[in-house]
């Protein structure tokens, strides 16, 4: 279908700025620009409690932001890994999404500020995200959470990290996860898919951007074949938690997200792949300006709420 009109208006506005491509800048310059942008951003929807703290990680303290919804608890838990190509973005860039998920799904959201590349190349990010997931499971009671209803999720690079951490949790005997939420995930650095060709330019995330992220994140070409970087390449996808995968029609990552869903289904994992036609990569963070994006957040929150309820029923 054609591009969503509100999304087209956003792309037209971005094009009118005539900005150089991402690859024209060093990561620290991009980060400074993002920080300046979010310094004056309007506050997200109210949440009963928001706490910034640090938790132990494999190479030092990991900053996290903990969102607790209204209610008495103990609440289900969602450990959230933000996108940004493993190179950019922060807790602040995804604050609005985490607030919406905490309220919409009725769960505690723990957003993880994992180490970024190129200062900390692969596998620093998945190591931090797995460590954070373990910590949340072990400290659930302290957070007024229920460790038996623990999910993980993230968008883009964070969707990649979600797939990877789910595999790590299975292979390292825990923690037990009841659900995984992957929002337009990158799943295969070696992928040569039709969506990468058809959507390489003009739809927010470009092929040039993806190469820039990869070159900063991975240590070498061999890392592209490592399942901790390319979870689609894992030989065994059985015994993983039920999954929801969101994809966008005009996203270069569309096909590899959907292929991951197909592989999960073939391995016997319950999975829903929900494609949003007319939308682009990054739509989940566009709820303030795109009606369909707002609908996606509501639908995702409902799916999470149902997954937590099902896991509670099955105990």
GUGUKE-893415 format. One record per residue (C-alpha): residue in three letters; x, y, z; residue number from 1. Coordinates in Angstrom, 2 decimals. Example, Ala and Ser with C-alpha at 12.3 -4.5 7.8 and 13.67 -1.06 7.14 Angstrom:
BEGIN
ALA_12.30_-4.50_7.80_1
SER_13.67_-1.06_7.14_2
//
This chain:
BEGIN
UNK_0.00_0.00_0.00_1
UNK_1.18_3.62_-0.31_2
UNK_3.05_5.28_2.51_3
UNK_0.91_6.36_5.42_4
UNK_0.15_10.07_4.80_5
UNK_1.37_11.18_8.23_6
UNK_4.56_9.20_7.74_7
UNK_5.02_10.75_4.30_8
UNK_4.67_14.20_5.85_9
UNK_7.37_13.31_8.38_10
UNK_9.71_12.09_5.63_11
UNK_9.06_15.24_3.60_12
UNK_9.90_17.38_6.60_13
UNK_13.14_15.44_7.18_14
UNK_14.08_15.75_3.50_15
UNK_13.52_19.52_3.61_16
UNK_16.28_19.82_6.22_17
UNK_18.76_18.54_3.63_18
UNK_20.89_16.92_6.31_19
UNK_24.05_14.97_5.37_20
UNK_23.82_11.19_5.80_21
UNK_24.55_9.56_9.15_22
UNK_27.85_8.26_7.76_23
UNK_29.12_11.84_7.39_24
UNK_29.36_12.15_11.17_25
UNK_31.30_10.56_14.02_26
UNK_29.15_8.80_16.64_27
UNK_29.85_11.38_19.34_28
UNK_28.54_14.16_17.10_29
UNK_25.29_12.26_16.50_30
UNK_24.95_11.58_20.22_31
UNK_25.43_15.24_21.10_32
UNK_22.73_16.21_18.62_33
UNK_20.32_13.63_20.02_34
UNK_21.02_14.77_23.60_35
UNK_20.31_18.38_22.66_36
UNK_17.08_17.36_20.93_37
UNK_15.78_15.43_23.93_38
UNK_16.89_17.98_26.51_39
UNK_13.87_20.07_25.56_40
UNK_11.51_17.25_24.66_41
UNK_8.03_17.29_26.26_42
UNK_7.49_14.90_29.14_43
UNK_5.99_11.55_28.27_44
UNK_2.74_10.22_29.66_45
UNK_2.66_10.03_33.47_46
UNK_3.78_6.82_35.16_47
UNK_3.27_6.07_38.85_48
UNK_7.01_5.96_39.53_49
UNK_10.21_6.38_37.51_50
UNK_13.61_5.65_39.05_51
UNK_17.12_5.98_37.64_52
UNK_19.76_3.72_39.16_53
UNK_22.74_1.57_38.26_54
UNK_23.14_-2.18_38.48_55
UNK_26.25_-4.38_38.29_56
UNK_27.41_-5.40_34.83_57
UNK_30.23_-7.49_33.37_58
UNK_32.43_-4.41_32.84_59
UNK_31.11_-1.95_35.41_60
UNK_27.84_-0.35_36.39_61
UNK_24.94_-0.34_33.90_62
UNK_22.49_2.58_34.12_63
UNK_18.83_1.56_34.05_64
UNK_15.52_3.38_34.29_65
UNK_12.69_1.62_36.09_66
UNK_9.07_2.46_35.27_67
UNK_6.36_1.24_37.67_68
UNK_2.67_1.56_36.72_69
UNK_-0.29_2.33_38.96_70
UNK_-1.41_-0.53_41.16_71
UNK_-0.30_-2.60_44.10_72
UNK_1.76_-5.33_42.40_73
UNK_3.66_-7.52_42.30_74
UNK_3.80_-6.61_38.63_75
UNK_5.01_-8.51_35.59_76
UNK_8.36_-7.31_34.28_77
UNK_9.64_-6.22_30.88_78
UNK_13.38_-5.67_30.39_79
UNK_13.69_-3.24_27.48_80
UNK_16.69_-2.73_25.16_81
UNK_16.62_0.49_23.14_82
UNK_17.44_0.76_19.45_83
UNK_20.00_2.99_17.79_84
UNK_22.18_0.60_15.84_85
UNK_24.19_-0.39_18.94_86
UNK_25.90_3.01_18.52_87
UNK_23.49_5.81_19.41_88
UNK_20.34_6.48_21.48_89
UNK_19.85_6.41_25.23_90
UNK_17.33_5.88_27.99_91
UNK_15.94_9.32_27.12_92
UNK_15.29_8.57_23.44_93
UNK_13.04_5.65_24.39_94
UNK_11.50_7.12_27.52_95
UNK_8.12_7.72_25.88_96
UNK_7.90_4.17_24.54_97
UNK_8.76_2.68_27.93_98
UNK_6.17_4.83_29.69_99
UNK_3.50_3.74_27.23_100
UNK_4.38_0.06_27.61_101
UNK_4.43_0.26_31.41_102
UNK_0.98_1.81_31.48_103
UNK_-0.49_-0.13_28.58_104
UNK_0.76_-3.57_29.61_105
UNK_0.49_-2.96_33.35_106
UNK_4.08_-4.03_33.91_107
UNK_7.32_-2.73_35.35_108
UNK_9.65_-1.75_32.52_109
UNK_13.40_-1.78_33.17_110
UNK_15.12_0.12_30.36_111
UNK_18.79_-0.80_29.96_112
UNK_21.54_1.67_28.96_113
UNK_23.94_-0.99_27.66_114
UNK_27.45_-0.16_26.44_115
UNK_27.59_1.36_22.96_116
UNK_29.97_0.87_20.06_117
UNK_32.49_1.78_18.76_118
UNK_33.91_2.37_22.25_119
UNK_32.53_-1.02_23.28_120
UNK_32.21_-3.30_20.28_121
UNK_30.34_-6.60_20.00_122
UNK_29.70_-8.57_22.20_123
UNK_29.56_-5.87_24.91_124
UNK_25.90_-4.99_24.20_125
UNK_24.46_-8.52_24.47_126
UNK_26.63_-9.23_27.52_127
UNK_25.22_-6.16_29.30_128
UNK_21.65_-6.93_28.27_129
UNK_21.86_-10.51_29.48_130
UNK_23.43_-9.38_32.77_131
UNK_20.64_-6.84_33.23_132
UNK_17.99_-9.49_32.57_133
UNK_19.58_-11.76_35.16_134
UNK_19.68_-8.90_37.66_135
UNK_16.00_-8.09_37.15_136
UNK_15.06_-11.75_37.64_137
UNK_17.11_-11.93_40.84_138
UNK_15.82_-8.61_42.22_139
UNK_12.20_-8.86_41.11_140
UNK_10.82_-8.85_44.65_141
UNK_12.80_-5.72_45.50_142
UNK_11.22_-4.03_42.47_143
UNK_7.70_-5.17_43.45_144
UNK_7.83_-7.46_40.44_145
UNK_7.03_-11.09_39.77_146
UNK_10.03_-13.00_38.38_147
UNK_7.72_-15.73_37.08_148
UNK_6.28_-13.20_34.63_149
UNK_9.48_-11.84_33.07_150
UNK_9.66_-10.71_29.43_151
UNK_12.26_-8.95_27.31_152
UNK_11.83_-6.60_24.39_153
UNK_13.33_-3.88_22.25_154
UNK_13.29_-2.10_18.92_155
UNK_15.70_-2.37_15.97_156
UNK_19.12_-3.06_17.53_157
UNK_17.18_-3.67_20.73_158
UNK_15.05_-6.21_18.87_159
UNK_18.27_-7.91_17.81_160
UNK_19.45_-7.92_21.43_161
UNK_16.10_-9.35_22.53_162
UNK_16.48_-12.31_20.17_163
UNK_20.06_-12.82_21.30_164
UNK_19.30_-12.59_25.04_165
UNK_16.43_-15.06_24.66_166
UNK_18.88_-17.53_23.12_167
UNK_21.46_-16.82_25.84_168
UNK_18.87_-17.37_28.59_169
UNK_17.92_-20.71_27.06_170
UNK_21.52_-21.81_26.62_171
UNK_22.63_-20.68_30.10_172
UNK_19.66_-22.18_31.97_173
UNK_17.95_-18.96_32.81_174
UNK_16.40_-16.76_33.66_175
UNK_13.05_-18.12_32.60_176
UNK_11.36_-15.79_30.12_177
UNK_7.65_-15.87_29.34_178
UNK_7.74_-13.62_26.27_179
UNK_9.96_-11.77_23.81_180
UNK_8.95_-8.60_21.97_181
UNK_10.96_-7.75_18.85_182
UNK_10.10_-4.44_17.17_183
UNK_11.51_-4.32_13.60_184
UNK_14.57_-6.35_14.67_185
UNK_17.85_-6.75_12.83_186
UNK_18.46_-10.49_12.77_187
UNK_21.11_-11.22_10.14_188
UNK_24.14_-9.12_9.17_189
UNK_24.63_-11.34_6.11_190
UNK_21.07_-10.94_4.81_191
UNK_20.54_-9.98_1.17_192
UNK_16.77_-9.62_1.14_193
UNK_14.31_-7.94_-1.24_194
UNK_13.33_-5.40_1.43_195
UNK_16.95_-4.30_1.81_196
UNK_17.04_-3.50_-1.89_197
UNK_13.55_-2.02_-2.28_198
UNK_13.77_0.15_0.85_199
UNK_17.47_1.05_0.72_200
UNK_16.83_4.78_0.31_201
UNK_14.16_7.29_1.20_202
UNK_12.48_5.58_4.14_203
UNK_14.36_6.94_7.19_204
UNK_16.72_3.98_7.74_205
UNK_19.00_3.60_4.73_206
UNK_21.40_0.90_3.62_207
UNK_24.20_3.41_4.10_208
UNK_23.08_3.91_7.72_209
UNK_23.04_0.16_8.29_210
UNK_26.60_-0.20_6.99_211
UNK_27.69_2.67_9.26_212
UNK_26.18_0.94_12.28_213
UNK_27.69_-2.43_11.37_214
UNK_31.18_-1.00_10.87_215
UNK_31.07_0.60_14.31_216
UNK_29.49_-2.35_16.12_217
UNK_31.27_-5.45_14.82_218
UNK_34.96_-6.15_15.34_219
UNK_35.42_-7.86_11.99_220
UNK_33.54_-9.57_9.17_221
UNK_33.63_-12.89_11.02_222
UNK_31.36_-11.43_13.70_223
UNK_28.58_-11.21_11.11_224
UNK_28.30_-15.02_11.30_225
UNK_28.11_-15.17_15.09_226
UNK_24.56_-15.96_16.30_227
UNK_25.06_-13.45_19.13_228
UNK_25.19_-10.80_16.38_229
UNK_22.99_-12.51_13.76_230
UNK_20.44_-14.54_15.75_231
UNK_18.78_-15.78_12.54_232
UNK_21.95_-17.82_11.92_233
UNK_21.57_-19.85_15.13_234
UNK_21.22_-23.54_14.29_235
UNK_18.61_-24.19_16.98_236
UNK_15.66_-21.88_17.66_237
UNK_13.59_-24.34_19.67_238
UNK_12.60_-23.89_23.32_239
UNK_12.52_-20.12_23.12_240
UNK_9.78_-17.96_24.69_241
UNK_6.67_-17.01_22.74_242
UNK_7.27_-14.00_20.54_243
UNK_5.70_-10.97_18.93_244
UNK_7.60_-9.50_15.98_245
UNK_6.59_-6.15_14.53_246
UNK_7.72_-5.20_11.03_247
UNK_7.09_-2.24_8.71_248
UNK_6.31_-2.43_5.01_249
UNK_8.86_0.23_4.01_250
UNK_11.73_-0.99_6.23_251
UNK_14.96_-2.55_4.90_252
UNK_14.85_-4.85_7.96_253
UNK_11.32_-6.08_7.20_254
UNK_12.23_-9.40_5.59_255
UNK_14.83_-10.54_8.11_256
UNK_12.40_-9.84_10.97_257
UNK_9.75_-11.90_9.24_258
UNK_12.24_-14.64_8.40_259
UNK_13.13_-14.87_12.08_260
UNK_9.45_-15.30_12.86_261
UNK_9.21_-18.05_10.27_262
UNK_12.22_-19.83_11.76_263
UNK_10.73_-19.59_15.26_264
UNK_7.45_-21.03_14.02_265
UNK_9.26_-23.89_12.28_266
UNK_11.05_-24.61_15.59_267
UNK_7.72_-24.88_17.41_268
UNK_7.83_-21.50_19.14_269
UNK_4.48_-19.65_19.37_270
UNK_4.99_-16.45_17.39_271
UNK_2.90_-13.65_15.93_272
UNK_4.42_-11.56_13.14_273
UNK_2.53_-8.29_12.77_274
UNK_3.42_-6.21_9.70_275
UNK_2.32_-2.57_9.67_276
UNK_1.69_-1.63_6.06_277
UNK_2.46_1.90_4.97_278
UNK_4.90_2.49_7.84_279
UNK_8.69_2.83_8.09_280
UNK_11.48_1.77_10.41_281
UNK_11.21_3.64_13.70_282
UNK_7.41_3.93_13.63_283
UNK_6.98_2.64_17.19_284
UNK_8.52_5.86_18.47_285
UNK_6.27_8.08_16.31_286
UNK_3.05_7.70_18.29_287
UNK_2.75_11.46_18.82_288
UNK_2.61_12.19_15.09_289
UNK_1.41_8.99_13.38_290
UNK_-1.99_7.50_14.23_291
UNK_-1.00_4.01_13.03_292
UNK_2.08_4.13_15.26_293
UNK_-0.10_4.95_18.24_294
UNK_-2.32_1.99_17.33_295
UNK_0.76_-0.27_17.18_296
UNK_1.75_0.71_20.72_297
UNK_-1.76_-0.03_21.99_298
UNK_-1.90_-3.39_20.19_299
UNK_1.55_-4.35_21.44_300
UNK_0.65_-3.39_25.01_301
UNK_-2.47_-5.55_24.83_302
UNK_-0.46_-8.52_23.51_303
UNK_2.03_-8.12_26.37_304
UNK_-0.80_-7.92_28.91_305
UNK_-2.35_-11.09_27.47_306
UNK_1.02_-12.89_27.50_307
UNK_1.58_-12.04_31.15_308
UNK_-1.95_-13.17_32.02_309
UNK_-1.46_-16.46_30.15_310
UNK_1.82_-17.17_31.92_311
UNK_0.17_-16.45_35.27_312
UNK_-2.69_-18.83_34.40_313
UNK_-0.27_-21.60_33.35_314
UNK_1.76_-21.61_36.55_315
//
